[in-house]
Amino acid sequence: METFTVETQKTTGFSTYLAIGSFSIGTILLMLHLIFPHIDNILFLGFFYVLFTFLINAIVFLNLAFQFIIKPENREDLAIKMLIMLANIPVTIFYIYLVFHIF
């Protein structure tokens, strides 16, 4: 496995921080909703958060996919970064299931 260039590290390092940050904020919103189930503002905030996060994560994922195509020497590391980002999808689906199953 070859090392990343500084430019590639900035882009792909951001994707990992974005995935971890998205997971963390989503978990905090879920916990707030479970603690305070009658406050509808948390539900609306969570809904718009999921939409916004989906858009931002999709853009970053497409950037990683583009780099995966044009930089074959970094494919292994880029694939790992892409899988880290994709790991948020089942977590989000599970969180949405929890929120709507409670009602």
Helices and strands as residue ranges (DSSP letters): H 6-35, H 40-70, G 72-74, H 75-86, H 88-102
